[in-house]
Amino acid sequence: MTDFLLELRSEEIPARMQDKAREDLARLFAAELAKAGLAPTETVTYATPRRLALIARGLPTETQAVSEELKGPKANAPEQALAGFLRKTGLTRDQLTERDGVLYAVTEKPGRATAAVLAEAIPAIVRAFPWPKSMRWGAASASTESLRWVRPLHGIVALLGETLVDVEIAGIRSGVATYGHRFHHPGQITIGSAADYVEKLRACHVIVDQDERRALIRDRATAVAADAGLTLVEDEGLVAENAGLTEWPVPLLGRFDADFLSVPPEVIQLTARVNQKYFVCRDAGGALANAFVCTANIEATDGGAKIVEGNRKVLAARLSDARFFYDTDLKTPLEEQAAKLSNIVFHEKLGTVADKVDRVAKLARWLVEEGIIQSPSPLVGEGRGPLASASGKGEGDAATVAPQTPPHPSAPTALPPSPTGGEGPSLADMAERAARLAKADLVTGMVGEFPELQGLMGGYYAAAQGEPREVADAIRDHYKPVGQGDDVPTAPVTVAVSLADKLDTITRFFLIDEAPTGSKDPFALRRASLGVIALILTSGLRFRLQDALLAAVADDLADFEAVWHGHLEKKLATFFADRLKVQQREAGVRHDLIDAVFALGGEDDLVRLLARVHALQAFVTTDDGANLLAGYKRAANILKKEAYTPDTEGNPKTLSYTPEKAEADLIAALDSAEPAAAAAVEAEDFERAMAALASLRAPIDAFFDSVTVNDADPAKRGHRLALLARIRAAVHTVADFSRIEG
């Protein structure tokens, strides 16, 4: 057994493509070898900016001889069938093997040298490589049939043990030589075998293992920051990107002008990260420091001083641009910026962004005025009070959104006085105000440069122009939650705007028949619905979801009423039910129990629904619950089989005969359990409702053990079927048990 080394050396491979390229190389290599019946015991892949490498361990020197058998026609088949089989196999009739009256073509294939297999596999791998973007180069590039690679391919190393695997691709012949670091060791390196590949490159200032480079960047960047009394802001994506840009990474600490700290810290961090691939640092107090960590690809003789200075100048230019955008944006009040939204199309069938803003503002006010979203008492205004923001700080906490510059002198009065006579604006006024300004930052210079900052910059600008902190926080956080694990806002104003924004998006796209289908969800409606569910459950909002969905389309209901009540209302209910199952799956909630509660109809208060589901899940896992479920299904099956309808059968409360003891006991148990369960459900005490149903378990078991439901006496049969219908109805006060699995 021996090891095989393949190195494909090229010009710089984009960092973002390297991990996928390693996976593709391993996959294609395994597939090509499998065709010859070969499989290595282990495959390791490496990627640097200038090379893609693979080491396959435990390969045999040759493949095993194999016998291939192809089934043919029967021995007595017509001549035409036999002739066709012989042409296909290239054999004569005498060379066929007959077994059980059937002819077989048996071909013995001798073993092949593994080197020969590899010589065929390497060109196939290179030519089939699925780069996201590739190019042709040189004189041959005039032909579309020429070799394509991510960047011009310069060299191939292919060694099986210590033996060269001779292969040529587009004029590039394999060899035993590669090159080290572009500056530290630009000359050739002779590779002896896979065993010395990694260490020979390390000796020439190339760390070929991407995981080792990442660990070095992570540890050294943390160390240089700590040496300066700072803490590195961790960013694993930036670690991976820098590792993909360097073969000999050297993290270096630099400083920028502290005056730039007047720009919001998120802007500085994004500028450093996106434009320059730098890490940023925090000081002992947790504030952003005027320091950065860049990753050089060289060990400089001056310790990196000139590298740091050059990077500082570049970063200063970038930060100057960012400060210009920020200062320029502050000169225009958000209300003026919001007016420009009428020039941006939200969707060709849904109007402009300004149209959406108007709808969201009305819906946010409705959510407050209907009492769905309420403010803690006393009502806060101008940033006072204990409202919690998504970050866990109070909306009145000065650290939540701190203006970096004084409020603009021409900033308008934000809101009218509270109609309740208090000092501050009402919650409804603040919700509407925040909604009307929430999208204004989309037309600012800063968000134009960094779209990732939408919402966040609006919060800074709102705070700077004197808006109440509740409004500024709502503008900042109204996109949240944007995904699994994201913070869920709890501040009332923020919740109102965020919920209104997402409900408007969902309902409007459903109205124009753009609902998600299969794996396609171009407008992220599933994510928006999960956000709606998270907002409702986190804040414990009590309302019927259908009422809010109807309010979201109220202005245009005249145009869509037939469609809405015809099928969209039900379609949206199913859509949210499916999303709730997804959202609750990680919490261990069974999807069939959610179906069981939804199936009752009219239950779309999600807080109450989940309380019912949780109580139901706790109940059905007990012996009483499992046995009651079995009894319910037996009763329901009999009713279905007998096509029972209450209008045509007897009434169990007006008996014309003396009931058997088990029958009488069940009647008494139902007389007690039915009102108890109904009262408990009305009081939303679902544990007590389950306890009431649990009392039916023993009487139902006894009834089925000793009473004949389909009695020959029609009166008895009718009364007993009606009794089973009472069991079903009693259980349905809590959930439709027919939807429960088990």
Secondary structure by P-SEA (a helix, b strand, c coil): cbbbbbbbbbccccccaaaaaaaaaaaaaaaaaaaacccccbbbbbbcccccbbbbccccccccbbbbbbbbccccccaaaaaaaaaaaccccccccccccbbbbbbbbccccaaaaaaaaaaaaaaaccccccccccccccccccccccccccbbbbbcccccccccccccccccccccccccccbbbbbccccaaaaaaaaacccccaaaaaaaaaaaaaaaaaaacbbbcccaaaaaaaaaaccbbbbbbbbcccccccccaaaaaaaaccccbbbbbcccccccccbbbbbbcccccccaaaaaaaaaaaaaaaaaaaaaaaaaaaaccaaaaaaaccccccccccccaaaaaaaaaaaaaaaaaaccccccccccccccccccccccccccccccccccccccccccccccccccccccccaaaaaaaaaaacccccccccccccccaaaaaaaaaaaaacccaaaaaaaacccccccccccccccaaaaaaaaaaaaaaaaaaaaacccccccccccaaaaaaaaaaaaaaaacccccaaaaaaaaacccccccaaaaaacaaaaaaaaaaaaaaaaaccccccaaaaaaaaaaccccaaaaaaaaaaaaaaacccaaaaaaaaaaaaaaaaaaaaccccccccccccccccccaaaaaaaaaaacaaaaaaaaaaacaaaaaaaaaaaaaaaaaaaaaccccccccaaaaaaaaaaaaaaaaaaacccccccccc
